[in-house]
């Protein structure tokens, strides 16, 4: 057979991510405020677009129940399934539906939906006690800086005015992570004091909360936290002194240096990862920006035999309503005599139609996912965080018939406001913890709320240890190991029994 160049014809099918579809995918992950910015840029670039009158809350064209809205399977889902989707995730939107034949429309077609569960809503039920998770506006309002937090503690740990002055001077030198970047010898020279006094003042700062502040190196920061946790034994000390070997993964050498076996070293490394290398970052540098919700959930009272439920709507105050100015298009069309001008105008019309379709599809998708989240977490909206159920992206994806990564995009940077406060949509996705009776599972957030409630109510003279918390939680139906309780306690910012005992002792002296 002769070898040589030749021409062959082949016919094949493939799915292509068009620029428009890629943009539609990115739109889905944006919050309402980011969409408002995007629309502002679109208005400047396209003369056919303009802001229309706000849609009425009960617009006749709004679907009664978007759970019934059918979204066509996305070709991007096939790309992801075939491993050819790259970093782009599907919108579950049919690109063929983004037609450019229509020259009118608006982006307000999907405004709200209702969810009516089987149980009636009790309007008098509200968050109760310390077990309720703090809404995001309360959490964002806490703008205490690290320096303010430390200054508030220093007066309670020393009565020596000179030592207090030096300590406050050092606090003001700490960086945002809680480290002291200035050598102590320079501090002593600046204040014209003996080096021993500067070291004593720094040791005073290192006893404050959060544990680890005032360190000069990462090893010192970790060592302070290990001492606080009563885990600073000789083996752990050698491990902390050789963090560079941990970074390089030289574990056989570390086992020999620490004199431990492989299992003990694994436990030590797990503890090491649990320490905070930058404790100062827990505190802000000023006031936090207010959070504007994207989704509004309100109680719907019983009506015509209905037992009541929830009304779910997008926040139209942050979502402009786009329309195409058809009259302006016709006028410009008549004035276009050259082919280039008509081509430009047709391109702008196609872009405007696509944008309206993409925004409308985005709203429908967000509402569809939000309705399923509200249905799945109905107990939370009625009774609080104690009734929060385990929920995963896959569960919601299967319920609404969308791709799992689409749910991830929808819930990113989106906030939901209800009677209990404002929460990020990601908040409602929590892992499950087995119940002690073996029936079903409970949300990790519900466990954290129970731990916080127990610790908030503890007697300052009888601080609860993690082992005691395990027993108390088991009595409430939560079957947890001690290590899991410690992990959840640290995740909600509550210290160990030793730390809490010292904090409450200091608070009692003030």
PEQUI-V798699 format. One record per pair of residues at least 4 apart in sequence whose ideal C-beta (glycine too) atoms are under 7 Angstrom apart, sorted by sequence separation. I is the first residue (numbers start at 1). J is the second residue. D is the distance in Angstrom with one decimal. If there is no record, write none. Layout:
# PEQUI-V798699
i:I j:J d:D
i:I j:J d:D
This chain:
# PEQUI-V798699
i:17 j:21 d:5.6
i:18 j:22 d:7.0
i:19 j:23 d:6.4
i:20 j:24 d:6.4
i:21 j:25 d:6.6
i:22 j:26 d:6.7
i:23 j:27 d:6.4
i:26 j:30 d:7.0
i:30 j:34 d:3.9
i:31 j:35 d:7.0
i:32 j:36 d:6.5
i:33 j:37 d:7.0
i:34 j:38 d:6.4
i:35 j:39 d:6.2
i:36 j:40 d:6.6
i:37 j:41 d:6.8
i:38 j:42 d:6.4
i:39 j:43 d:6.3
i:40 j:44 d:6.9
i:41 j:45 d:6.4
i:42 j:46 d:5.8
i:55 j:59 d:4.9
i:73 j:77 d:6.1
i:75 j:79 d:6.8
i:76 j:80 d:6.4
i:77 j:81 d:6.2
i:78 j:82 d:6.1
i:93 j:97 d:7.0
i:128 j:132 d:6.1
i:134 j:138 d:4.5
i:136 j:140 d:5.8
i:137 j:141 d:6.3
i:144 j:148 d:5.1
i:145 j:149 d:6.9
i:146 j:150 d:6.4
i:147 j:151 d:6.0
i:148 j:152 d:6.4
i:150 j:154 d:6.3
i:153 j:157 d:6.5
i:154 j:158 d:6.8
i:160 j:164 d:6.3
i:161 j:165 d:6.3
i:162 j:166 d:6.7
i:163 j:167 d:6.2
i:164 j:168 d:6.3
i:165 j:169 d:6.5
i:166 j:170 d:6.5
i:167 j:171 d:6.4
i:168 j:172 d:6.8
i:174 j:178 d:5.8
i:175 j:179 d:5.3
i:182 j:186 d:5.5
i:184 j:188 d:6.3
i:185 j:189 d:6.5
i:186 j:190 d:6.3
i:187 j:191 d:6.3
i:193 j:197 d:4.7
i:195 j:199 d:6.3
i:196 j:200 d:6.3
i:197 j:201 d:6.4
i:198 j:202 d:6.4
i:199 j:203 d:6.4
i:200 j:204 d:6.6
i:201 j:205 d:6.8
i:202 j:206 d:6.4
i:216 j:220 d:5.6
i:218 j:222 d:6.3
i:219 j:223 d:6.1
i:220 j:224 d:6.5
i:221 j:225 d:6.9
i:222 j:226 d:6.2
i:223 j:227 d:6.4
i:224 j:228 d:6.5
i:225 j:229 d:6.4
i:232 j:236 d:5.6
i:233 j:237 d:7.0
i:234 j:238 d:6.6
i:235 j:239 d:6.5
i:236 j:240 d:6.2
i:237 j:241 d:6.3
i:238 j:242 d:6.4
i:242 j:246 d:7.0
i:243 j:247 d:6.4
i:244 j:248 d:6.5
i:250 j:254 d:6.2
i:251 j:255 d:6.3
i:252 j:256 d:6.8
i:253 j:257 d:6.3
i:254 j:258 d:5.9
i:260 j:264 d:3.8
i:262 j:266 d:6.5
i:263 j:267 d:6.7
i:264 j:268 d:6.3
i:265 j:269 d:6.3
i:266 j:270 d:6.4
i:267 j:271 d:6.6
i:268 j:272 d:6.3
i:269 j:273 d:6.5
i:270 j:274 d:6.7
i:284 j:288 d:6.3
i:302 j:306 d:5.6
i:315 j:319 d:6.4
i:325 j:329 d:6.5
i:326 j:330 d:6.4
i:327 j:331 d:6.3
i:328 j:332 d:6.3
i:329 j:333 d:6.1
i:330 j:334 d:6.6
i:331 j:335 d:6.7
i:332 j:336 d:6.4
i:339 j:343 d:6.2
i:340 j:344 d:6.4
i:341 j:345 d:6.4
i:342 j:346 d:6.3
i:343 j:347 d:6.4
i:344 j:348 d:6.5
i:345 j:349 d:6.4
i:346 j:350 d:6.3
i:347 j:351 d:6.4
i:348 j:352 d:6.3
i:349 j:353 d:6.4
i:350 j:354 d:6.3
i:351 j:355 d:6.3
i:352 j:356 d:6.6
i:353 j:357 d:6.3
i:354 j:358 d:6.1
i:355 j:359 d:6.2
i:356 j:360 d:6.2
i:357 j:361 d:6.2
i:358 j:362 d:6.3
i:359 j:363 d:6.6
i:360 j:364 d:6.5
i:361 j:365 d:6.2
i:362 j:366 d:6.3
i:363 j:367 d:6.2
i:364 j:368 d:6.1
i:365 j:369 d:6.4
i:366 j:370 d:6.0
i:367 j:371 d:6.2
i:368 j:372 d:6.8
i:369 j:373 d:6.4
i:370 j:374 d:6.3
i:371 j:375 d:6.4
i:372 j:376 d:6.2
i:373 j:377 d:6.0
i:374 j:378 d:6.7
i:377 j:381 d:6.6
i:378 j:382 d:6.4
i:379 j:383 d:5.6
i:380 j:384 d:6.6
i:383 j:387 d:4.4
i:391 j:395 d:5.8
i:393 j:397 d:6.0
i:394 j:398 d:6.3
i:395 j:399 d:6.4
i:396 j:400 d:6.2
i:402 j:406 d:4.5
i:404 j:408 d:6.8
i:405 j:409 d:6.6
i:406 j:410 d:6.3
i:407 j:411 d:6.2
i:408 j:412 d:6.4
i:410 j:414 d:6.8
i:423 j:427 d:4.5
i:435 j:439 d:6.0
i:442 j:446 d:5.0
i:444 j:448 d:6.4
i:445 j:449 d:6.4
i:446 j:450 d:6.5
i:447 j:451 d:6.4
i:448 j:452 d:6.3
i:449 j:453 d:6.3
i:450 j:454 d:6.5
i:451 j:455 d:6.3
i:452 j:456 d:6.0
i:453 j:457 d:6.4
i:454 j:458 d:6.7
i:458 j:462 d:6.8
i:464 j:468 d:4.6
i:466 j:470 d:6.6
i:468 j:472 d:6.3
i:469 j:473 d:6.0
i:470 j:474 d:6.3
i:471 j:475 d:6.7
i:472 j:476 d:6.9
i:474 j:478 d:6.5
i:480 j:484 d:4.5
i:482 j:486 d:6.4
i:483 j:487 d:6.4
i:484 j:488 d:6.4
i:485 j:489 d:6.1
i:486 j:490 d:6.3
i:487 j:491 d:6.3
i:488 j:492 d:6.8
i:495 j:499 d:3.0
i:496 j:500 d:7.0
i:497 j:501 d:6.1
i:498 j:502 d:6.6
i:499 j:503 d:6.2
i:500 j:504 d:6.2
i:501 j:505 d:6.2
i:502 j:506 d:6.4
i:503 j:507 d:6.3
i:504 j:508 d:6.4
i:505 j:509 d:6.9
i:506 j:510 d:7.0
i:17 j:22 d:5.4
i:30 j:35 d:5.1
i:79 j:84 d:4.9
i:80 j:85 d:3.8
i:127 j:132 d:3.7
i:134 j:139 d:5.2
i:144 j:149 d:5.5
i:158 j:163 d:5.0
i:174 j:179 d:6.6
i:182 j:187 d:5.8
i:188 j:193 d:5.4
i:193 j:198 d:6.3
i:208 j:213 d:6.3
i:215 j:220 d:4.1
i:226 j:231 d:4.8
i:227 j:232 d:4.3
i:231 j:236 d:5.7
i:232 j:237 d:6.0
i:245 j:250 d:4.5
i:255 j:260 d:5.9
i:260 j:265 d:5.2
i:302 j:307 d:5.7
i:314 j:319 d:5.7
i:324 j:329 d:6.9
i:336 j:341 d:4.0
i:380 j:385 d:6.4
i:382 j:387 d:6.9
i:391 j:396 d:6.9
i:397 j:402 d:5.4
i:402 j:407 d:6.2
i:417 j:422 d:4.6
i:435 j:440 d:6.0
i:442 j:447 d:6.5
i:458 j:463 d:6.0
i:464 j:469 d:5.4
i:473 j:478 d:4.1
i:474 j:479 d:6.2
i:480 j:485 d:5.3
i:489 j:494 d:4.8
i:495 j:500 d:5.2
i:43 j:49 d:5.4
i:63 j:69 d:5.9
i:79 j:85 d:4.1
i:158 j:164 d:5.3
i:174 j:180 d:5.8
i:175 j:181 d:5.6
i:188 j:194 d:6.6
i:215 j:221 d:3.6
i:226 j:232 d:4.2
i:255 j:261 d:6.9
i:302 j:308 d:4.3
i:336 j:342 d:4.7
i:397 j:403 d:6.3
i:435 j:441 d:6.3
i:458 j:464 d:4.9
i:42 j:49 d:6.0
i:173 j:180 d:6.1
i:188 j:195 d:4.6
i:206 j:213 d:6.9
i:255 j:262 d:6.6
i:258 j:265 d:6.7
i:301 j:308 d:5.5
i:374 j:381 d:6.6
i:380 j:387 d:5.4
i:397 j:404 d:4.3
i:415 j:422 d:5.4
i:416 j:423 d:5.6
i:434 j:441 d:5.6
i:435 j:442 d:5.6
i:473 j:480 d:5.7
i:27 j:35 d:6.9
i:30 j:38 d:6.6
i:205 j:213 d:6.5
i:206 j:214 d:4.3
i:245 j:253 d:6.0
i:246 j:254 d:6.9
i:260 j:268 d:6.9
i:300 j:308 d:5.8
i:379 j:387 d:3.0
i:380 j:388 d:4.7
i:415 j:423 d:6.8
i:433 j:441 d:6.0
i:495 j:503 d:6.9
i:76 j:85 d:6.3
i:155 j:164 d:6.6
i:158 j:167 d:7.0
i:173 j:182 d:5.2
i:205 j:214 d:3.9
i:212 j:221 d:4.4
i:215 j:224 d:6.1
i:223 j:232 d:6.3
i:245 j:254 d:5.4
i:300 j:309 d:5.0
i:336 j:345 d:5.9
i:415 j:424 d:5.5
i:416 j:425 d:5.8
i:432 j:441 d:3.5
i:433 j:442 d:5.4
i:455 j:464 d:6.5
i:80 j:90 d:6.0
i:154 j:164 d:6.1
i:170 j:180 d:6.6
i:185 j:195 d:6.1
i:188 j:198 d:4.5
i:226 j:236 d:5.6
i:255 j:265 d:5.2
i:300 j:310 d:5.9
i:379 j:389 d:6.6
i:394 j:404 d:5.3
i:397 j:407 d:4.9
i:432 j:442 d:6.8
i:454 j:464 d:6.4
i:470 j:480 d:6.1
i:184 j:195 d:6.4
i:187 j:198 d:5.0
i:254 j:265 d:6.3
i:299 j:310 d:6.5
i:300 j:311 d:4.7
i:377 j:388 d:6.3
i:393 j:404 d:5.1
i:396 j:407 d:5.1
i:414 j:425 d:4.7
i:432 j:443 d:6.7
i:433 j:444 d:5.8
i:202 j:214 d:5.6
i:212 j:224 d:5.0
i:242 j:254 d:6.5
i:333 j:345 d:6.2
i:377 j:389 d:6.2
i:470 j:482 d:5.4
i:473 j:485 d:6.8
i:77 j:90 d:4.9
i:154 j:167 d:5.2
i:211 j:224 d:5.7
i:212 j:225 d:5.0
i:297 j:310 d:5.5
i:298 j:311 d:4.9
i:332 j:345 d:5.8
i:376 j:389 d:6.5
i:430 j:443 d:4.3
i:431 j:444 d:4.8
i:76 j:90 d:3.7
i:154 j:168 d:6.2
i:184 j:198 d:4.7
i:211 j:225 d:5.0
i:226 j:240 d:6.6
i:251 j:265 d:6.4
i:377 j:391 d:6.7
i:393 j:407 d:4.7
i:411 j:425 d:3.9
i:430 j:444 d:4.8
i:433 j:447 d:5.3
i:76 j:91 d:6.7
i:77 j:92 d:6.7
i:184 j:199 d:6.1
i:239 j:254 d:6.4
i:242 j:257 d:6.4
i:297 j:312 d:5.4
i:376 j:391 d:5.5
i:393 j:408 d:5.7
i:411 j:426 d:5.5
i:430 j:445 d:4.7
i:454 j:469 d:6.2
i:467 j:482 d:5.9
i:470 j:485 d:5.5
i:74 j:90 d:4.6
i:466 j:482 d:5.1
i:469 j:485 d:5.1
i:74 j:91 d:6.2
i:151 j:168 d:6.3
i:154 j:171 d:6.9
i:170 j:187 d:6.6
i:211 j:228 d:4.5
i:223 j:240 d:5.2
i:295 j:312 d:6.5
i:296 j:313 d:5.1
i:74 j:92 d:4.3
i:184 j:202 d:6.4
i:206 j:224 d:5.7
i:222 j:240 d:5.2
i:451 j:469 d:6.4
i:454 j:472 d:5.7
i:74 j:93 d:5.9
i:238 j:257 d:5.4
i:239 j:258 d:5.5
i:295 j:314 d:6.2
i:296 j:315 d:5.6
i:466 j:485 d:5.1
i:74 j:94 d:6.8
i:75 j:95 d:6.7
i:151 j:171 d:6.1
i:238 j:258 d:5.0
i:294 j:314 d:6.6
i:295 j:315 d:6.8
i:329 j:349 d:6.3
i:466 j:486 d:5.1
i:71 j:92 d:5.4
i:150 j:171 d:4.7
i:219 j:240 d:5.3
i:294 j:315 d:5.7
i:72 j:94 d:4.0
i:169 j:191 d:6.6
i:180 j:202 d:6.8
i:219 j:241 d:6.2
i:293 j:315 d:5.6
i:235 j:258 d:4.3
i:373 j:396 d:6.5
i:450 j:473 d:6.1
i:147 j:171 d:5.6
i:219 j:243 d:5.7
i:235 j:259 d:6.2
i:372 j:396 d:5.2
i:72 j:97 d:6.7
i:147 j:172 d:6.3
i:166 j:191 d:6.5
i:218 j:243 d:6.4
i:235 j:260 d:5.4
i:292 j:318 d:5.6
i:450 j:476 d:5.9
i:166 j:193 d:6.7
i:369 j:396 d:6.3
i:372 j:399 d:5.0
i:146 j:174 d:6.8
i:324 j:352 d:5.1
i:372 j:400 d:5.2
i:450 j:478 d:6.5
i:239 j:268 d:5.6
i:146 j:176 d:6.9
i:166 j:197 d:6.2
i:170 j:201 d:5.7
i:369 j:400 d:6.1
i:447 j:478 d:5.5
i:146 j:178 d:6.2
i:166 j:198 d:6.4
i:170 j:202 d:5.9
i:236 j:268 d:6.0
i:368 j:400 d:5.3
i:465 j:497 d:4.8
i:235 j:268 d:6.8
i:239 j:272 d:6.8
i:322 j:355 d:6.9
i:447 j:480 d:6.9
i:464 j:497 d:6.6
i:167 j:201 d:4.4
i:171 j:205 d:6.4
i:178 j:212 d:6.3
i:180 j:214 d:5.9
i:322 j:356 d:6.0
i:451 j:485 d:6.7
i:463 j:497 d:4.7
i:166 j:201 d:3.9
i:170 j:205 d:5.8
i:178 j:213 d:3.8
i:179 j:215 d:5.7
i:180 j:216 d:5.3
i:384 j:420 d:6.9
i:393 j:429 d:6.4
i:442 j:478 d:6.5
i:163 j:200 d:6.7
i:167 j:204 d:5.1
i:179 j:216 d:6.6
i:322 j:359 d:6.6
i:381 j:418 d:5.8
i:391 j:428 d:6.0
i:392 j:429 d:6.4
i:451 j:488 d:5.7
i:463 j:500 d:5.4
i:163 j:201 d:5.8
i:167 j:205 d:5.6
i:369 j:407 d:6.0
i:391 j:429 d:5.2
i:436 j:474 d:5.4
i:451 j:489 d:5.6
i:463 j:501 d:4.7
i:174 j:213 d:6.6
i:391 j:430 d:6.4
i:455 j:494 d:5.5
i:174 j:214 d:6.9
i:231 j:271 d:6.1
i:390 j:430 d:5.9
i:437 j:477 d:6.3
i:448 j:488 d:5.1
i:452 j:492 d:5.7
i:163 j:204 d:6.5
i:369 j:410 d:4.6
i:390 j:431 d:6.2
i:436 j:477 d:5.2
i:447 j:488 d:5.8
i:451 j:492 d:6.9
i:369 j:411 d:7.0
i:388 j:430 d:6.3
i:390 j:432 d:3.1
i:435 j:477 d:5.2
i:436 j:478 d:6.5
i:452 j:494 d:6.8
i:435 j:478 d:6.8
i:436 j:479 d:4.1
i:448 j:491 d:6.6
i:66 j:110 d:6.5
i:366 j:410 d:5.6
i:435 j:479 d:6.4
i:444 j:488 d:6.9
i:448 j:492 d:5.0
i:460 j:504 d:4.2
i:365 j:410 d:6.0
i:433 j:478 d:6.2
i:434 j:479 d:5.3
i:158 j:204 d:6.0
i:370 j:416 d:6.7
i:66 j:113 d:4.2
i:157 j:204 d:6.3
i:433 j:480 d:6.5
i:61 j:109 d:6.1
i:62 j:110 d:6.9
i:65 j:113 d:5.8
i:366 j:414 d:7.0
i:460 j:508 d:6.7
i:62 j:111 d:4.4
i:65 j:114 d:6.4
i:226 j:275 d:6.9
i:314 j:363 d:5.9
i:62 j:112 d:5.8
i:63 j:113 d:6.9
i:64 j:114 d:6.9
i:157 j:207 d:6.4
i:222 j:272 d:6.8
i:225 j:275 d:4.5
i:225 j:276 d:6.9
i:377 j:428 d:5.2
i:390 j:441 d:5.2
i:59 j:111 d:5.8
i:314 j:366 d:6.7
i:373 j:425 d:6.7
i:55 j:108 d:3.8
i:222 j:275 d:5.1
i:314 j:367 d:6.7
i:390 j:443 d:5.2
i:52 j:106 d:5.6
i:154 j:208 d:6.9
i:389 j:443 d:5.5
i:21 j:76 d:6.7
i:57 j:112 d:6.9
i:150 j:205 d:6.8
i:153 j:208 d:4.8
i:312 j:367 d:6.2
i:373 j:428 d:5.2
i:388 j:443 d:4.1
i:55 j:111 d:5.5
i:153 j:209 d:6.7
i:221 j:277 d:6.4
i:388 j:445 d:4.8
i:150 j:208 d:5.5
i:312 j:370 d:5.3
i:388 j:446 d:5.0
i:17 j:76 d:6.7
i:218 j:277 d:5.9
i:312 j:371 d:5.5
i:15 j:75 d:4.6
i:385 j:445 d:5.6
i:386 j:446 d:5.4
i:385 j:446 d:6.0
i:17 j:79 d:6.7
i:312 j:374 d:6.0
i:15 j:78 d:5.5
i:25 j:88 d:5.4
i:28 j:91 d:5.1
i:150 j:213 d:6.7
i:386 j:449 d:6.0
i:15 j:79 d:5.1
i:25 j:89 d:6.1
i:212 j:276 d:6.2
i:310 j:374 d:5.3
i:385 j:449 d:4.5
i:25 j:90 d:6.8
i:22 j:88 d:5.9
i:25 j:91 d:4.7
i:213 j:279 d:5.6
i:24 j:91 d:5.1
i:212 j:279 d:4.0
i:213 j:280 d:5.9
i:211 j:279 d:6.6
i:24 j:93 d:5.8
i:210 j:279 d:4.1
i:17 j:88 d:6.1
i:295 j:366 d:7.0
i:310 j:381 d:6.7
i:210 j:282 d:5.8
i:21 j:95 d:5.0
i:20 j:95 d:7.0
i:295 j:370 d:5.0
i:18 j:95 d:6.2
i:297 j:374 d:6.1
i:20 j:98 d:6.4
i:297 j:381 d:6.9
i:178 j:278 d:6.7
i:177 j:278 d:3.9
i:178 j:279 d:4.8
i:178 j:280 d:2.9
i:177 j:280 d:4.7
i:176 j:280 d:5.6
i:177 j:281 d:5.8
i:176 j:281 d:6.6
i:174 j:280 d:6.7
i:176 j:285 d:6.5
i:295 j:414 d:6.6
i:297 j:416 d:6.0
i:294 j:414 d:4.6
i:297 j:417 d:6.8
i:299 j:419 d:6.8
i:294 j:415 d:5.5
i:295 j:416 d:4.5
i:296 j:417 d:5.4
i:297 j:418 d:4.2
i:293 j:415 d:4.5
i:293 j:416 d:6.2
i:291 j:415 d:5.5
i:293 j:417 d:3.6
i:293 j:422 d:5.2
i:291 j:422 d:5.6
i:146 j:280 d:4.5
i:149 j:283 d:5.6
i:146 j:283 d:4.2
i:145 j:283 d:5.6
i:144 j:283 d:5.9
i:145 j:284 d:6.3
i:144 j:284 d:7.0
i:145 j:285 d:5.9
i:143 j:284 d:5.0
i:143 j:286 d:5.7
i:143 j:287 d:4.4
i:143 j:288 d:5.6
i:141 j:288 d:6.8
i:140 j:288 d:4.1
i:140 j:291 d:5.8
i:137 j:291 d:6.1
i:136 j:291 d:5.3
i:123 j:299 d:6.0
i:121 j:299 d:5.0
i:120 j:302 d:6.1
i:114 j:300 d:6.0
i:120 j:307 d:4.2
i:121 j:308 d:4.3
i:119 j:307 d:6.6
i:120 j:308 d:4.9
i:121 j:309 d:6.7
i:118 j:307 d:6.9
i:116 j:306 d:5.7
i:116 j:308 d:7.0
i:117 j:309 d:5.4
i:116 j:309 d:3.4
i:115 j:309 d:5.1
i:114 j:309 d:6.2
i:115 j:310 d:4.8
i:114 j:310 d:7.0
i:114 j:311 d:5.4
i:115 j:312 d:6.2
i:112 j:311 d:6.4
i:113 j:312 d:5.1
i:112 j:312 d:6.3
i:112 j:313 d:3.5
i:111 j:313 d:6.1
i:111 j:314 d:6.5
i:108 j:321 d:4.4
i:107 j:321 d:5.9
i:106 j:321 d:5.7
i:107 j:322 d:4.4
i:106 j:322 d:6.2
i:106 j:323 d:4.6
i:105 j:324 d:6.3
i:104 j:324 d:5.6
i:103 j:324 d:6.1
i:104 j:326 d:5.3
i:103 j:326 d:5.9
i:103 j:329 d:6.1
i:103 j:349 d:5.8
i:105 j:353 d:6.8
i:100 j:349 d:6.7
i:107 j:356 d:5.3
i:100 j:350 d:3.7
i:103 j:353 d:7.0
i:106 j:356 d:6.4
i:110 j:360 d:6.0
i:102 j:353 d:6.0
i:105 j:356 d:4.5
i:109 j:360 d:4.7
i:107 j:359 d:3.8
i:132 j:384 d:4.8
i:133 j:385 d:4.2
i:100 j:353 d:4.9
i:107 j:360 d:5.6
i:110 j:363 d:3.8
i:131 j:384 d:6.8
i:132 j:385 d:5.7
i:100 j:354 d:6.8
i:110 j:364 d:4.2
i:113 j:367 d:5.1
i:131 j:385 d:6.7
i:131 j:386 d:5.8
i:98 j:354 d:4.9
i:115 j:371 d:5.1
i:128 j:384 d:6.1
i:110 j:367 d:5.7
i:125 j:382 d:5.8
i:127 j:384 d:5.3
i:113 j:371 d:5.2
i:117 j:375 d:6.7
i:125 j:383 d:6.4
i:33 j:292 d:5.9
i:98 j:357 d:4.7
i:115 j:374 d:5.2
i:97 j:357 d:6.7
i:98 j:358 d:6.8
i:115 j:375 d:5.5
i:122 j:382 d:6.8
i:55 j:316 d:6.6
i:117 j:378 d:4.9
i:121 j:382 d:6.6
i:32 j:294 d:4.5
i:54 j:316 d:5.8
i:31 j:294 d:5.7
i:55 j:321 d:5.7
i:54 j:321 d:5.9
i:229 j:496 d:6.3
i:53 j:321 d:7.0
i:93 j:361 d:4.8
i:51 j:320 d:5.2
i:52 j:321 d:4.5
i:51 j:321 d:6.6
i:52 j:322 d:6.7
i:228 j:498 d:6.8
i:51 j:322 d:6.8
i:52 j:323 d:3.8
i:228 j:499 d:6.5
i:49 j:322 d:5.8
i:50 j:323 d:6.1
i:92 j:365 d:6.8
i:49 j:324 d:6.5
i:50 j:325 d:5.2
i:48 j:324 d:5.4
i:48 j:325 d:5.8
i:136 j:415 d:6.7
i:48 j:328 d:6.5
i:39 j:320 d:5.3
i:48 j:329 d:5.4
i:36 j:318 d:5.9
i:32 j:315 d:5.8
i:39 j:322 d:6.3
i:138 j:421 d:6.9
i:35 j:319 d:6.5
i:36 j:320 d:6.1
i:137 j:421 d:6.3
i:33 j:318 d:5.6
i:135 j:420 d:6.3
i:136 j:421 d:6.7
i:137 j:422 d:5.3
i:32 j:318 d:4.1
i:135 j:421 d:2.0
i:136 j:422 d:4.8
i:32 j:319 d:5.1
i:135 j:422 d:5.3
i:136 j:423 d:5.8
i:135 j:423 d:6.3
i:136 j:424 d:6.4
i:211 j:499 d:7.0
i:209 j:499 d:6.9
i:127 j:420 d:5.5
i:71 j:365 d:6.8
i:209 j:503 d:6.6
i:69 j:364 d:5.6
i:66 j:364 d:5.9
i:69 j:368 d:6.4
i:48 j:348 d:5.3
i:47 j:348 d:6.9
i:48 j:349 d:6.0
i:66 j:367 d:4.8
i:67 j:368 d:6.5
i:46 j:348 d:5.3
i:66 j:368 d:5.0
i:49 j:352 d:5.3
i:48 j:352 d:4.8
i:67 j:371 d:5.6
i:46 j:351 d:5.9
i:66 j:371 d:6.3
i:46 j:352 d:5.6
i:92 j:402 d:4.7
i:92 j:403 d:5.8
i:133 j:445 d:6.5
i:42 j:355 d:6.0
i:90 j:403 d:4.7
i:92 j:406 d:5.0
i:90 j:405 d:6.3
i:91 j:406 d:6.4
i:89 j:405 d:3.9
i:90 j:406 d:5.4
i:133 j:449 d:6.1
i:89 j:406 d:6.6
i:132 j:449 d:7.0
i:131 j:449 d:4.6
i:89 j:408 d:6.9
i:131 j:450 d:6.6
i:89 j:409 d:5.5
i:131 j:452 d:6.9
i:130 j:452 d:6.0
i:131 j:453 d:4.1
i:80 j:403 d:6.8
i:130 j:453 d:5.0
i:129 j:453 d:6.6
i:80 j:405 d:6.7
i:77 j:403 d:5.0
i:130 j:456 d:4.3
i:27 j:358 d:5.7
i:71 j:402 d:6.9
i:20 j:354 d:5.4
i:24 j:358 d:4.3
i:28 j:362 d:5.4
i:27 j:362 d:5.4
i:28 j:365 d:6.5
i:157 j:506 d:7.0
i:156 j:506 d:4.7
i:153 j:506 d:6.9
i:156 j:509 d:5.6
i:156 j:510 d:5.7
i:29 j:409 d:4.4
i:28 j:409 d:4.7
i:28 j:410 d:6.2
i:31 j:413 d:4.3
i:29 j:412 d:5.1
i:30 j:413 d:6.9
i:31 j:414 d:6.0
i:29 j:413 d:6.7
